[in-house]
Amino acid sequence: MKSPAIMNHTSSRRNFLRIAGAMGAAGAFAATLSACGSTGAATGGASGSATAGTKTIEAGMSYALSTGFDPMTSTGATPMAANIHTFEGLTELHPATRERYLALAAAEPTQVDDTTYEITLRDGATFHNGDPVTAEDVVFSFERVMDTENASLFAQFIPFIDSVEAKDEKTVTFKLKYPFALFADRLSIVKIVPKKLAADQAAFDAAPVGSGPYKLVSAVKDDKIVFEKFEEYNGPMPALAPGMTWFLLSDAAARVSAVESGRVQAIEDVPYLDVDRLAGSVEVESVQSFGLLFLMFNCQEAPFDDKRVRQALHYALDTQAVIDRALLGNATAATSFVHKEHPNYQEASTVYSLDLEKAEALLKEAGVDSLSFELLTTDTSWVKDVAPVMVESWNKLPGVKVTLQNLQSGALYADNVDTGTFKVVAAPGDPSVFGNDLDLLLSWWYRGDVWPKDRFRWNETPEYKTVQTKLDEAVRASDPKVATAAWNQILDIVAEEAALYPIFHRQLPTAWNPDELNNFQPLPTTGISFLDAGRK
């Protein structure tokens, strides 16, 4: 099963089908990796790399393997978490703090002119097979993502790059289509792979080779992933354990049992019902995330083409009751498109709180005396808990009758959203797994055609056109104040229009044993990280 945060954000129906098709390859890459791997690591001792007195890390993961590991195409939650340990970009965003640091780049990009940058590679950087990381590998890695024939999801995050060239063996020149203020941050999107191996994409997807602190040893679908320390790694995030074994425990009770019994030292995605009980024996922390539940309308379907109707349904939601009853308090009601902890947070000019009188008045102004529709949601467990409380809120409005249907994510999008046969959808999403800058987060849902035209069908409005203009204005601005002003205008527009808008931002509970782990940090995104962390 894929993380809902990622499954619900495929860039097009074609990408969705391509990614879904990759699930069938899971058995193949498991067999290939197991054949290449060491059996010692699978039992808790990394082959050949453990030293006296050291211990491996064991973790419990929530999601199964649903794709391979090639960072050009991998979108499953667990493979993406694995890849932050095995691959590097030129720059990276720290998984916990989301702050940029230099990875394969030896220094910050050198700006030659407004649209030209040069980057020098870290001395001595090598891939897991022993080959040096070269400028040619960097060029290849970016060009394969940018190649439309490869249909990489990640191409949409680097549209500003015009060309990438090797100046010499260790220096890369980037030519941009236009000045882009977030260039250094966005470099982290593309992971650098060895050209001679990744040219065979199918084989590389099954047996990936990166330059990160851990090597992937074996991966078995619905069982475990085994890593070992890469001894030749000389970057800023060296492995602090001789190896890791991640058990794939999609069953929540199995994850909880694993950390309680000491079989693993950490688990992600702690069930909200188990947070208080687990806190008595291990450390549990719920980290505020951008990850949200959004309400999306078909803006070509009357009466939802009228923003007053969309606003009315937001005002009629008892969001705090939803959070308290369904999520046991583990979320914060949206007061803007981003959560308050985001560095670019600005409270929106329109904030939706429970106001049934206002909701009734808006419906009356829109000429709606009675309203009946079916709310479609994904079948993600916590969404299934949330949706009935939402429906209960709406059905308190006079003349409003709402029913509910939970659907598998693929069916929701392929059969309903992408065909335009839906009216109202509530679904989870979190593009912050790809990056945390406001342009990326806004662009995911509001830039271009994928969502505004092909999904919530808002692209013919004047407000849509203003958003496109302001998005471009923000990323091309040399003055941060100009960018902030443009983004704040967008935050106000998307809140008032409510074509697709968050209801709340989730908190993500992670549990770990502090007596067994040093320096472990829970993440504000789906997944788990042991960069900077080791065993006691």
N, C-alpha and C positions, 0 to 999 in steps of 0.2 A: 504494500500500500504506500502511495506517495504521501509526503507531507501535504496537507491541504493548502498550506501557504504557497506551495510551489505548483501543485497540480492545477490550481485554479488560475494560473497565470501563464499558461502557454501563449506564445505570441500570436498564434493563428490556429485555425482548425487544422491546417496542414501540419504545423508543428505538434499539435496535440496528438494527432494520429501517428506521427513519426515517433514521438516519445513513447506513446502507449505501445507501439510495436516493439520498442526496445525491451519491453518487459519480458518478451519471449526469449531474449538472449541471456537471461539471468543464469539459467542452468549451464549454458555454454561457458560464460566467463568464470563461473564458480569452478567448473572442472579444470579449465585452463590454469587458473591461479593456483588451485590445489596441487596440480601437477608440478608447477614451478616452485612451490613453497617448501617450507621446512616443517616437519611434523612436531618438532620440539616446541616451537613457538605456540602451536595450537593448544598445548596443555599448560601454558603459563610460563614457559621458559623460552625466550627468543633464541633461535639457533645461532650459536657462534658469537653472539654479541653481548651476552650477559656477563657481568663481572661479579666477583665474590661480594656477598652482602647486598646485592641489588634485587629488586622485585619488579615484576611486570605490573602493568595497569590492566584492570578488568573493568568493563563498563557495560551497562544495559541500555540498549537503544530501542526507541519506540517504533521505528519504521523499518520494514523489510527492504531488501535490495530490489529496486524496481527498474534501475537502469545500470549500465556499465559505469566506468570511472573516467572515461575520456572527458576532460574538462571543457571540451568544445561542445559537448552534447549532454553531459550529465546534469540532470535536474532533480533527481530523487533526493530527499532530505538526508538519508544516511550516506549515500555516495558523496554528496557535497560536503558533509561533515568530515568524511574520510579524506577528501581531497585537500582540505586546509592543512592537513598534516603531511601530505605526500607531494604536493606541488607548490610552486611559488610563482607569484607575479613579479613584475619589476618593483612594484610597491604592493603593500598589503594593508588591509584594515584589520586591526586586532579584533579577534572574534568577540571579546568581552567588552572592551572599551570603545570599539569602533573608531579608534584613532589610527591615522596612517603612519606606517613605518616603512623604512627601506628594506626590501627583500633582496631580489637579484640585482637591483640598481645599487651602484656603489655610492651614489650621491643623488641629491635632488636633481630633477631634470634641468639642464642648462637651456635657457631660452635664447635662441639665436635672433629671432624676430617675433612678431605677433603670432605667426602661424608655423613656426619651426622650433623644434626642441631636439636636443641631443641627450642621450643617456648612455653612460658607461657601465658595464657589467662589473659585478663584484669579482675581485681577484680570487682565483682558485675554485669558483663554483663548478660543481660537477653533477651530472645526473647519476641516478642510482646504478647504472650500468658502467660507470667509471668514465664516460665521455665528458669532456668539458662543455659547459654551456657557452654557446657562441652567439654572436650577433645574428648569424644566419638562422639559428634556432628561434630567436626572438621574432625575426621577420616572418618566418614560416608560421609561427604560432598566431600572430596577429592576422596574417593574410588568410589562414584557413577559417578563422572566425568571421572575417569580413566577406568571404566568398559566399555569394548568395546561393550557389549550388549546394553548399553544406547546410543551409537553413539553420544556422546556429542561433539559438535563443539570445545569445550574448551580443550578437551584432548590433542589436537595437540600443545597446548602452554606449557604443563608441561610434555613432554616426558622424562625429566631427573629424575623424581621422581620414585623411585623403590617401596617404601612402606611408609605408614604413620601409626604410632602406638600411642596409649595413654600410656604415661609413668605413669601418675596418673590422677586424675580428672581434673587438670588444666594445664597439661604439655603434649605437643605432640612432638614425635620424628619423624623426616623425614630422611629416608635413600635415597640417590641419586644413580643413576646408574653411574654417573661420576661427577666430580667437575663442578659446574655451577655458574659462577660469578654473574649472575643476579637473583639468587634464591629469595632474599628478594623482589625485584620488581615483579617478576612473581607470587608470592603468591596472588597478588590482583586478579588474574584471577578467582579463586574459591571463591564463596560466601558461607558463613557458614549458614547452614539450620538446623532446629531441626529434628533429626533422627525420632522421633516418629510420626511426621506429614508428612515429605517429603518421607517416605517410600511408601506412596500412591501417586505416582507421578502425576497421572491425577487430583486427588483432590487438591494437593498442587499447581499445575499449575494454578488452578482456584481461590484458596484462599490462597495465599502465606503468610508466617509468617517469618519475619526476625528479626534482632536485631538493625536495623538502626534508625535514628532519627524520621522517619515518619512511620506510619502504613497505609497500603492500606485499605480504607474503602469500596469503590465501583469502578467499572469500567464498562462502557457501550460503546460497539463498536460504532464508528462514533459519539460519544457524548462527554463523559468526564470521567476523572479519579479523584477520590476524596481521599485525604489523611488527616490524623489528626496527631497531635504531639504525639510522644511516650514519655509520662511523665517520665518513668523509665529509659530512655536512659542516660547512664553516660559516653559516649565516647567523642572523641575530636570534634565532629561536631553536637552539639545539635540543634534541630529545633528552629528557631528564629521566627516562626509564629505558631499560634494554629492549622493551617490547610492549605491545598492547594487544589485548583480545577484547573485541566488542561483541557481546552476545546480542543477537537480534531478537528482542523480546517484545513483540507487538502486543501480547496480552499484558494488560496493565497489572493484574495481580501477580504475574510472574516477575515483572520488573520490581515491584515492591518487595516481594519475597526475596529476590536476589540481593538487594541492598541490605535488607534486614538480617539475612543469614550470613552476610559477609562474603558471598560468592563474588560480588562486584563491589567496587569502591564508590561508584557513582552511577546514577541513572538520570536520564532526561524525562520530561513529560510526566511528572508525578501527578496521579489523579487528584483532583481537588479534594475529594472526600478523604484521601489518605494523608493530606499534608500535616494536619495537627498530630495525628498518631505517630507518623514517622519522625516528627520533630523531637519526640522524646528519646530517640535512640541515635539519630544521625542529624547532620545539618541539612536544613531545607530552606531554600530561599526562592521567593517568587520575584523574578526580575521584570520590571515594567518594559514592555516591548512596543514597537510600532504595530506589531501584528494585530489585525483588526477584524471585526465582523462588519461588512458593509451592507447597506441596503441599496439595491440597484433597480431602477425602473426602466421599462420600455417606453422611451419618451416619444415614440410615434404611435403609441396606443392610448386613445382617449380613455379616461380623463387624465392619465398620467403624463400627457403632454403639457399639462398645466402645472407649473411649479407650485402653485398654492395647494394642490392635492398632495404632491410629494412632501411639501413642508408639513401639511396637516398630519400625515402619518408619522412623521418624526416627532412632532409635538405630542402626539397621542401615545407614544411609547413611554412606559414607565421603565426607563433604562436602569435606574438604580435597583428596582425590583428584579429585573433580569439578571443583573450582576450579582445581587445578594442571593437570590434563590437558585439560580442555575449554575453560577460560577463561584458561589460561596465567597463573594467579595473580591475575587482575583481578576479584576479589570477596572479600568477607569472610564467613565463616560466621556465621549468625545466632545471637546470644546473647540476643536480645530481639526484639520485633516491629519496633522501629526500630534503625537502625545506631548505633554508638557516637558518631558525630559529631553526632547529633541533640540539640538542647538539652534534650529531655525523656527522654534515654536512661536506662534503669535496667535492669541485668541481670535477666532473668527468674528466678524461683525454679526453673524447669525449663530447663536448657540441654542441648541434644542434641549429643552428640559420639559418635564411633564406639564402640559397645560391643555386640558381637555376643552376648555372654553375657547381657547384660541384655535384649536384644531377644528372645532365645530364651525367657528366663524369663517375660517379659510375655506372649508368645504362649501359653505353657503355662498361665499363670494364667488367661488368657481362654478356655482350652479349645480352642485352635486347634492341631491337629496338622499340618494341611496348608493351604496358602493359595495360590490361583491367581487371578490377575487380570491385566487389560490396563491398562497405564498409557497414558492419553491425554495428549498434549501439543500445543501449537501448532507450526506449521511455521516459526517464526522461526529464523533460521540458527543463532544461538548456543544456542537451546534444543535444536535438533536435535543439536548437539554434546554437550550436557550429558546428555540423557536416556539414551543408551546406557550411560554410566558409572553412572548411578543404578540402572538395571536390573541391571547387573553386580554392584553391591553387594548388592542384595536377593537375587539368586539364589545368593548364598553362604550364605544361611540354610537350614538343613535343612527340607525340606518346603515351601519357598516357590518358586513358579514365576511369574515375571512376564514378560509380553510387552509390546511397545511399538507404539503407532500415533501418527504425527504427522498432525495435521489442520489445515486452514486455520482461522483463529481463529473466523470466523463459523460454520462447520460444527461446531466443537467446542462452542460455547455453544448455538447454536440447536437442534442435532440431538441433543446428548448431555447437556450440563449442565442446560439449562432444561427438558428433558423428564424428567430424573431417571434416565436410562438409563446413567449412568456409575458407576464405582466409585471410581477414583482419577485425579486430574488433576494435572499439573504445568504451571504457566503463569506468564508474566511479568506484572508489574503495577507501576504507579507513579503513584498519585494525587497525589504531591507536585508534579506539573506544575500542579495547581490551587491548592495552598497547602501550607504546611509545618507547620502547627500539629497537635499530637497528636490533638486532637478530630477534625479533618478526616480524618486518616490512619486512625484507628481506626474512625470512623463509616462510611468508605467500604465496609469489609467486614463490620462487626459491628453496626451500628445498623439497626434496622428490619427489613424483610422481604426486600429485594432479594437479598442474598447469603445471610443465615442461613436464610431460609425457602425461597426459590425456587431456591437453588443448592446450598449444602452441607447444608441441611436439619437445622439444629441448634437451631432456634428454640423447640422444646418442652422444652428442658432447663432445669433450675434455674440453671445457669451463664449461659445466654443472658439470663435475666431479671435476674440480678445485673449483668451487663455493661450492660444498658439503664439500670438504676438508677444505676450509677456514672458512665456517660457524662453523664447529666443532672446528677448531683451535681457533676461536675467543671466543666462549663461555666457552671453557675449560682453557683458559689462565688465569694465576694468575696475570700476569702483564698487566695492562690496555693498555700499549703501544703496546704490542703484539696483543691484540684484535683489537685495532684501525688500526694497519697496515693490518691485515687480512681483516677487513671490507672495508678498502679503496681499496684493491685489487678487492674485489667483486664489489664495486661501479663502478670501471673502466671497469670491464668485462661486467657487465649487460648493461652499457651505450654503449660500442662498439658493443656488439652483437645485441642489440635492438630487442630481441625476444619478450619481453614484457617490455615496458618502458614508463615512464610518458611523457606527452606533457606539462602539466602545473599542478601546485598545486593551488587549489582554496582558495579564501577567503570566510569566512562564515559570512554573515551579520545577526546580532541579534539586536532587538530594545527593549528598555525598558524605563520606566518613572522614572527618577532619583528623582522626587519629591515624589514618592510613595514607592521606594525600597531603602533599605540600603545595600551597599556592594555587589551589584549584579555584576557578571563577565560573559561576553559572553565566549563561549567555542570554542576551536579549533577543535571540532569534532561535528558530528550531535548530536542534543539534547539540553537540557537546564538543568541548575543546580541551586538549591536554598540552597545548603550547604553553610553555612556562611552568607546567605542573609535573610533579614527580611523586614517587612513593616514599613514604617515611620508612 
